[in-house]
Amino acid sequence: MVKPQWLTAGVMALGLLAACSPGEGATARAQAPAAATQSVRHPVSGLEVIDLVVERGSKKLPFKVELAASPEAQSKGLMFRTELGPNEGMLFPSAAPEPRSFWMKNTPLSLDIIFVGSDGRISNIAANTVPYSLDSVASSGFAIAVLELRAGRSAELGIVPGDRVIYSLPE
């Protein structure tokens, strides 16, 4: 069955607006050289898990994050998830710096949504987002990636705008 172009485009546009997903499509681009490591998959999402560090002055705060690299993974994000560990998160990389926006539709967890600028530093943080909210949460400028952590985790660890986010994407 051939679908009209307007229907296909409409369905694709709706997919990009899924819960806790970026307002714009994005694909992965390496922020730092990729390390040769064995691929690990998250038991719930099936997404690849990578190491990420938030550098706060001399402190290095390590996280294991699910990599939402495909448009489908970015559309789904953390929808319907009820658990996220204290040092876990999800990373939404962009192919190029762009304005990013997310919403919390179908997302029962409150999150800290951290926008990473093209310089690799945090530009802004939307802390303690409201579960299931349809309100848009946007970057304060262009972002190369978005990091989602469990709500309140940024404050607990002292993560603030200006901190550096370091990760390597698989090739």
C-alpha positions in Angstrom: 0.0 0.0 0.0 1.4 3.4 -1.0 0.9 6.1 1.6 0.4 9.7 0.5 3.5 11.9 1.1 1.6 14.2 3.5 0.6 11.2 5.6 4.2 9.8 5.8 5.6 13.2 6.6 2.9 13.7 9.3 3.6 10.4 10.9 7.4 11.1 10.9 6.8 14.5 12.4 4.7 13.0 15.2 7.5 10.5 15.9 10.0 13.3 16.5 7.7 14.8 19.1 7.5 11.6 21.2 8.0 11.6 24.9 11.2 13.0 26.2 12.5 13.4 22.6 14.2 16.2 20.8 12.1 18.6 18.7 14.6 18.1 15.8 15.9 14.9 14.4 19.5 14.1 15.2 22.2 11.5 14.5 25.4 10.7 16.4 28.7 12.5 15.9 31.8 11.8 18.0 32.6 14.5 20.6 35.9 12.8 21.4 37.9 9.9 19.9 36.1 6.6 20.2 37.7 4.0 22.4 38.0 0.4 21.3 35.6 -1.3 23.8 33.2 -4.1 23.7 29.6 -3.0 23.1 27.3 -3.3 26.1 23.5 -3.1 25.7 21.0 -1.8 28.3 18.7 -4.6 29.5 15.5 -2.5 29.2 16.0 -0.3 26.1 18.5 -2.5 24.2 20.5 0.7 23.4 24.2 0.7 23.6 25.6 1.9 26.9 28.7 4.2 26.8 30.8 6.0 29.4 30.3 9.7 29.9 32.0 12.0 32.4 30.9 15.4 33.6 34.0 17.4 34.5 33.4 19.9 37.3 36.7 21.7 37.9 39.1 18.9 39.1 36.2 16.5 39.8 35.3 13.9 37.2 31.7 12.6 37.7 31.3 9.2 35.8 28.0 8.0 34.3 26.9 5.0 32.2 24.5 6.4 29.6 22.2 4.8 27.0 23.0 6.1 23.6 19.9 7.3 21.7 21.6 7.8 18.4 18.9 6.9 15.9 15.8 8.9 15.2 13.7 6.1 16.6 15.6 5.9 19.9 15.5 9.7 20.2 11.8 9.7 19.7 11.2 7.1 22.4 13.8 8.4 24.9 12.9 7.4 28.4 9.2 6.9 27.7 7.4 4.6 30.1 10.5 4.0 32.1 10.0 3.8 35.9 13.6 3.4 37.0 16.9 5.2 36.3 20.0 4.6 38.5 21.9 7.4 40.2 24.8 7.2 37.7 22.8 6.3 34.7 21.3 8.5 32.0 20.5 8.8 28.3 22.5 10.8 25.8 20.9 12.3 22.6 23.7 13.4 20.3 23.1 15.7 17.3 24.8 15.6 13.9 25.5 19.3 14.2 24.7 22.0 16.7 21.0 22.9 16.7 18.3 24.2 19.0 16.9 21.2 20.9 13.6 20.8 22.8 12.1 18.0 24.7 8.8 17.2 26.5 7.8 14.6 29.1 4.8 13.0 27.4 4.5 9.3 28.5 7.5 9.8 30.8 6.7 8.9 34.4 10.2 9.8 35.8 11.1 13.4 36.7 14.4 14.2 34.9 17.2 16.7 34.8 17.6 17.6 31.1 21.1 18.9 30.4 21.9 20.7 27.2 25.4 20.5 25.9 26.7 23.3 23.7 29.0 22.9 20.7 32.0 23.6 23.0 31.2 20.5 25.0 30.1 22.5 28.0 26.7 22.6 29.6 24.7 25.6 28.4 21.6 25.1 30.5 19.8 22.5 32.7 16.1 22.0 33.0 16.0 20.4 36.5 13.3 18.3 38.0 11.0 18.2 34.9 7.3 17.4 35.4 6.4 13.8 34.5 3.9 13.5 31.6 4.1 17.3 30.9 3.5 18.5 27.3 5.4 21.7 28.0 8.5 22.1 25.8 11.8 22.2 27.6 14.4 23.9 25.3 18.1 24.6 25.0 19.2 28.2 25.6 21.0 28.1 22.3 22.5 25.5 20.0 23.3 22.1 21.5 25.4 19.3 20.2 23.9 16.8 22.7 21.3 16.4 25.4 21.9 14.4 28.6 19.1 13.2 30.8 19.7 12.2 34.4 17.4 11.3 37.2 15.7 14.4 38.7 17.8 16.2 41.3 21.0 14.5 40.3 22.6 17.6 38.9 22.0 19.5 42.1 23.2 16.6 44.3 26.5 16.5 42.4 26.8 20.3 41.9 26.6 20.0 38.1 26.1 23.5 36.6 26.3 25.3 33.3 29.9 25.6 32.2 30.8 22.1 33.3 32.4 20.0 30.5 30.7 16.8 29.2 33.1 14.2 27.8 32.1 11.1 25.9 33.1 9.0 22.8 30.6 7.7 20.3 31.1 4.4 18.6 31.9 4.5 15.0 
